[in-house]
Amino acid sequence: MKAQFKYAFLAGLFFRGPVFIVIFILNTVFIILGSAGLLPFAAHVTAVSLGGIALAVMLTACIIGDIAIGRRMFLMPEAYLHALTPVPRRKTLFASIITMAVMDLISIAFVVFTQVWLSLNLAGISIWNLIREASGGNPDMVTYIIMLCLLMVSFYILTLNVIMFSVTVKKSFFFKIPASGLLAFLTACGCFYAAGLLQLLIAPFSEVSRYLFMIIITPVSAIAIPLLIALTLLEAAGLFILTSKLMERKINL
């Protein structure tokens, strides 16, 4: 597994790494200068504007980095070497998905945090005071914020599994069918819709609303968010198992 994580990390780092380093250095310099009060107003506005651009660039870099990781499993010639590796597909798939999630979430979280810090600092608001006021010294609020973060992570992992499953279906069942890309997209939409329907299992602890054909689940009790996290991870695990089985038996390169 160490080797699989290493190869996935290096594949995703090739383009994403330099972009993240540049953004990290610039945003860190802006934060240090802003904290010391050494940024003039015009420079501070420029820093906030550049931070918004940096977020868009980082998102693009994450997408390109994830595609680079996925190429190892689905596109020639990397996929041939990947298929010949004497390692079960579930291990390589697991390493790829976790690497994508960790690299994406860390880089995006850093850029978002620094952009929020610069924006609040420009408005004369301390982000640390804002956090203290929001928590109010209440451990329940801190727990709630942590649970929301875990919920976002679980949904991101589910999204990555849906994408991997859809691409695998395209490379297996839809391989020789015209408009296979469209069918794979519809498969992804179906997976997301089915995941939303399964969330009705926690309806007794949530508010359920409907908008056209979409069903929206809003947790309203303390136990609803942990249940939603567990359910989301179970859905991701189910898709992970299906994807690994298809990659073992039916994928066409």
Secondary structure, 3 states (H helix, E strand, C coil): CHHHHHHHHHHHHHHHHHHHHHHHHHHHHHHHHHHCCCCCHHHHHHHHHHHHHHHHHHHHHHHHHHHHHHHHHHCCCHHHHHHHCCCCHHHHHHHHHHHHHHHHHHHHHHHHHHHHHHHHHHCCCCHHHHHHHHHCCCHHHHHHHHHHHHHHHHHHHHHHHHHHHHHHHHHCCCCCCCCHHHHHHHHHHHHHHHHHHHHHHHHHHEEEEEECCEEEEEECCCCHHHHHHHHHHHHHHHHHHHHHHHHHHCCCC
